[in-house]
Amino acid sequence: MAHKILIVDDAAFMRMMIKDILTKNGYDVVGEAADGAQAVEKYKELQPDLVTMDITMPEMDGIAALKAIKEINANARVIMCSAMGQQAMVIDAIQAGAKDFIVKPFQADRVLEAVGKTLS
């Protein structure tokens, strides 16, 4: 059975890019969210195996959403996505429980490596 993945990014283009990489490689993208608050709601609803989470978003940022998801499920698997130059945020995310991080712009092999490693 394909792993269920929730994609969270405020940029529709970025969601489309990562969705394309994942679906072409056999993953099941079960939902998308445009901000952290939506991500938490979708997580409760869809119970995905993995979440890809942008850090910088309106409403609720990715780190706050990560913490909220970890409260729902301590074993939640979340990979953070960030643009270059956000190292401090990436460290915060890892400390908050993120399993890995991917730097934008996405490179398919790096996305697949992070997802494969996190789900194994």
N, C-alpha and C positions, 0 to 999 in steps of 0.2 A: 504494500500500500504506500502510495506517495505521501511524503511528509507535507503537512499543512503549514503554510506560511502566511503571516500577516505582514504587509508592507506599510510602513508609516513614513511619510515625507510630505512636507507642505508643498513641494513642487510636483505637479502631475507628471511632468516630463521625467523626473527622477524615478517616480513610482513605475512609470511605463518601462524605463530602461531596465530596472532591476527585475521587474515582473517578466520581461522578455527573456532575460538571462536564465531565470529560474524555471520558467515553464518549458523552455527549449531543452532543459536538462532533466525533465521528469518530475519537477516539484509541483505541488498543487497550491497555487496562490488563492487562498480562500477569502481574502479581504484586503481592503486598503483603507488607510485613514490619513487625513490631511493635517492633524495636530494631535498632541498628546492626550487631550481629553477624549477625543474620538478613539484613539488607540486603546485606552483603558476599557472603554465600553465594548469595542469590537473584541478585545481579548476575552472579556467575560462571556460574550455571546458565542464566539467561534472556537475558543479553546485551542488555538493553533499550537503546533509543535515548536515553532520558532517565530520570532518577530525581528524584522529589520527595522531599526528605529533611527530616524534622523535626530540630530541633537538640537539644532536651532529651528524652532517652530513657534508659531503664534499660540495663544491660549495657554498651553502647558508645554514646556520644552521636553525634549526627549529624556533628560535625566530624571525629571519629576515623574514622567510617565513610567519610566523604568522602575522607579521606586514603588509606584502605585501597583504596577503589575506584579512585582516581587511580593507585595503584601497579599495579593490575591493568590499567588502560587509561588512559593519560595523556590521551586525548581524550574521556574520559567526560563526559557532560553532566549536571550535577546542579544542581537548583534547591532552595535551602534554604527551609524554612518555619519561621517563628518567631512567637511571640506578641509583642505590643507591648512595648517597653522592653528589647529584647535587642540593641540596636545594636552593642555591643562584640562579641557573638557573631557577628553578621552580618558585621562587618568581618573577623573571624577566618576565617569561612567563605569569603568572597570571596578572601582571601589564600591560602586552602588550595585554591582552584580552582573554587569554585562559580560558576556562570554568572549567577545571578540569585537573588533571594529574594522570597518572598511572605509578607505579614504575615497572621496569623490574627486574627479569623475570615476565612475565604476569601471573596473577592468574585470571582464567576465571570469578569468581564471582565479583572480583574488576573491571574488564574490563566492564562487563555487568552492574554493578551498575553505573559506571561513564557515560557510554553511555546512559543508560535509564534515568538517572537524567538530562543529558545535553539535550536530545531530548524531554523531557516532557514539 
